[in-house]
Amino acid sequence: MPITIAIDRLLVERGMSVGEFADRIGITPANVAVLKNGRAKAVRFTTLEAMCAVLDCQPGDLLRYEP
């Protein structure tokens, strides 16, 4: 899939575990893994908004286009 979600770097920069991140954005750690591994087919705007709020970033910091 040409659009990926770059969570790893931001989690490391903020010293946050996947479990803590999942709890704070309201999804399961398994679903975070789906996002991280590029297997997600879609992301809800509410989830993207929560991710940005928790990581203190913009959507463009998370989403990458890789042809």
Residue, then its C-alpha position, 0 to 999 in steps of 0.5 A: m500500500p503506498i500510504t503508510i503510517a509512521i508511528d515508531r519514530l514518534l513513539v520513541e521520541r516521546g518515550m511511549s510504549v505501544g500499550e500506553f499509546a493504544d490506551r491513550i488513543g482508545i484502540t487495542p495494541a493489536n490494532v496499533a500493530v496493524l497500523k504500524n505494519g502497513r496492513a490497515k485499509a483505512v483510518r478513522f479521522t477520530t483515530l487520526e485526531a487522537m493519534c495527533a493529540v497524544l503524539d502532539c503532531q500533525p497528520g502529515d507527521l504520521l502519514r507517508y506516501e511511498p509509491 
